[in-house]
């Protein structure tokens, strides 16, 4: 299989300590190459390289490694046809800690098929192109660090100068503020004295007027104020005020003696008062509105008619046919019923049709009252239909028995062969309850599989069986997971580590598990209870493993074991796919 990542085994065992890259060099004495200098030639890590054509970026990775200069972004040469910058970071990748070095490159680097070499503790990445400008990362780093420190010192000097100037200006501002405060204090004292003098003079004037009024009342009989017949119950200048509450809204309606226009009505101010600049008395008593939660009171002052709203009220304001209408936003009032309140010159009229909301019945009570045969339309949000979904099973064994009961000792009603279709109904221990035609019975669950569990080999064989029988049941079918195979034509692989007893449980191997790209299936021990598959290392046939259904492997697990195949579930790059491995035939090919 073609791989995008070039793998190199730098050490035969997993290092207990992270390897350290102490420096990076680039030179073009002959052909251009990068040299990664490790602190020691022991415990060298695993390496890979990857080129992204879209972003023109070459990425190299070292497992369990550190960079002497730390993580970060480092500029090299923005115009270089080779490496222009380096972004160093540490990431968890495929269960291992990797030191990732991402390098935006120029036109001279356009592939990840670059040659590699190892000389003691120096690892070389060789490029095909020539004529590049040589550099050493430690020198570049030291030069840029010195420049950064110089710039920091200059910036510190500049900030100190600015701070000194700011302190000087603050002292001047403080003196000016103290001087102004003294002047303001003197002015305030003068105003206070003038106000006290004016208050004493006003007090003398009021006392004189009170004395004169008392003298006149003693000389003339007291006058009795009698309101004329037909006096208005409203404020002067108003014909009607009405409050309507209901249907999720509240409305206040006001009719004045003079015709109103929208230009005379202001928006609510900070005190929630709307002012209407209409003609009327300069002052009036406060008329309290005893209905609703929108308007609290109405009164006249020299500015016009004032409407005091409740705190926080933000009504819609409308003038229609000379009548002022205020209305709350929809659903602001959450009460059932209707309220009508009207103040006219001849009195105040109130009508309240408020009622409590109807109780909401529980769904269980609704179900009890539901009649199955009723033709009444019922909301789909209140009724549910639960039905089992029938799935098709495929016989994958060469031949198996169709029992009358879930037991090998029960009556065999017939025999089914590879490719027969069954309808899955239930699972009972080692047996699946199935239906064939109009007959219901049981088959061993190891002898059947669902369509999405078929391996590629089983699918191809099933197509041939269907063609021989004249059926087209598998026409166009594709095993689940194979639709993504083309996306993973090139996959990342790593060498497996360590040695083990072939009959030691897989969980005790390594944290990542078996790498299925480096093993071959050589046998299947078929047991009715729990089948076991035997794998051997492709490069070292002396190393073997045994696996069972559910065992973990690198980036996945064992999904199913049949008499001829093992189906794995692999999860890579956040995407799940299925991968099957079949037993070889006597000629070494797949069955």
QUINOR-V636033 format. One record per helix or strand of 3 or more residues. SS is the DSSP state (alpha for helix, beta for strand). FROM is the first residue (numbers start at 1). LEN is the number of residues. If there is no record, write none. Layout:
# QUINOR-V636033
SS & FROM & LEN
SS & FROM & LEN
This chain:
# QUINOR-V636033
beta & 19 & 9
beta & 33 & 6
beta & 46 & 7
beta & 57 & 7
beta & 65 & 3
beta & 72 & 4
beta & 85 & 9
beta & 96 & 10
beta & 115 & 5
beta & 122 & 5
alpha & 137 & 83
beta & 238 & 9
beta & 249 & 8
alpha & 262 & 3
beta & 273 & 4
beta & 295 & 7
beta & 304 & 6
beta & 316 & 5
beta & 323 & 5
beta & 338 & 7
beta & 347 & 6
alpha & 363 & 7
beta & 391 & 5
beta & 399 & 5
beta & 412 & 6
beta & 421 & 8
beta & 431 & 6
beta & 439 & 6
alpha & 445 & 3
beta & 448 & 3
alpha & 451 & 3
alpha & 456 & 14
alpha & 482 & 7
alpha & 506 & 3
alpha & 516 & 3
beta & 519 & 7
beta & 532 & 6
beta & 544 & 4
beta & 556 & 6
beta & 565 & 8
beta & 575 & 8
